[in-house]
């Protein structure tokens, strides 16, 4: 049985959102590269200590829900 992976929005302001991941990505570089490839994402960084993902993006181009979905898909790919 696979463990459940969750993401939660910790904080959001226009053009910036911080997410908490229940599990860190297996390969940080691949995970960040996959997220950074999405149109509208400006910067993506992951903090291992807090398990938080900080994404800056073009305001008005993306919604928090779209960002959450893209991060969840990228993380699920990391865990097959």
C-alpha positions as CSV (number, residue, x, y, z in Angstrom):
1,X,0.0,0.0,0.0
2,X,1.4,3.4,-1.0
3,X,1.4,6.2,1.5
4,X,-0.7,9.3,1.0
5,X,1.0,12.4,-0.3
6,X,-0.5,15.7,0.5
7,X,0.1,19.3,-0.3
8,X,-1.3,22.3,1.7
9,X,-1.3,26.0,0.9
10,X,0.6,27.7,3.8
11,X,0.5,31.2,2.5
12,X,-0.3,33.1,-0.7
13,X,-0.1,36.6,-2.0
14,X,-0.4,38.0,-5.5
15,X,2.3,36.3,-7.6
16,X,3.6,34.0,-4.8
17,X,2.5,30.9,-3.0
18,X,4.1,28.6,-0.4
19,X,3.0,25.0,-0.2
20,X,3.8,22.4,2.5
21,X,4.5,18.9,1.1
22,X,3.9,15.8,3.2
23,X,6.9,14.1,1.6
24,X,9.9,15.7,-0.1
25,X,10.6,15.0,-3.8
26,X,12.9,12.1,-4.4
27,X,15.0,14.2,-6.9
28,X,14.9,17.9,-6.1
29,X,16.4,19.0,-9.4
30,X,14.0,16.9,-11.5
31,X,11.0,18.1,-9.5
32,X,12.0,21.8,-9.7
33,X,12.8,21.5,-13.4
34,X,9.4,19.9,-14.1
35,X,7.6,22.7,-12.2
36,X,9.7,25.5,-13.7
37,X,8.8,24.3,-17.2
38,X,5.2,25.4,-16.7
39,X,4.3,28.6,-18.4
40,X,3.9,31.4,-16.0
41,X,6.1,30.0,-13.3
42,X,9.0,32.4,-12.6
43,X,10.9,30.8,-9.7
44,X,10.6,27.5,-7.8
45,X,12.5,26.6,-4.7
46,X,12.2,23.8,-2.1
47,X,13.2,23.9,1.6
48,X,14.0,20.4,3.0
49,X,13.8,21.5,6.6
50,X,10.3,22.9,6.4
51,X,9.2,20.7,3.4
52,X,7.9,23.8,1.8
53,X,7.8,24.7,-1.8
54,X,7.9,28.4,-2.8
55,X,6.6,29.4,-6.2
56,X,6.6,32.8,-7.7
57,X,4.5,33.2,-10.8
58,X,2.9,35.7,-13.1
59,X,0.0,37.2,-11.3
60,X,-3.2,37.0,-13.2
61,X,-1.9,34.2,-15.4
62,X,-2.3,31.3,-13.0
63,X,-4.6,30.5,-10.1
64,X,-3.5,29.0,-6.8
65,X,-5.6,25.9,-7.7
66,X,-3.7,25.4,-11.0
67,X,-0.4,25.7,-9.2
68,X,-1.5,23.3,-6.5
69,X,-2.6,20.8,-9.2
70,X,0.7,21.1,-11.1
71,X,2.8,20.7,-8.0
72,X,0.7,17.6,-7.0
73,X,1.1,16.0,-10.4
74,X,4.9,16.6,-10.3
75,X,5.2,15.2,-6.8
76,X,3.1,12.2,-7.7
77,X,5.4,11.5,-10.7
78,X,8.3,11.5,-8.2
79,X,6.5,8.7,-6.2
80,X,5.2,6.8,-9.2
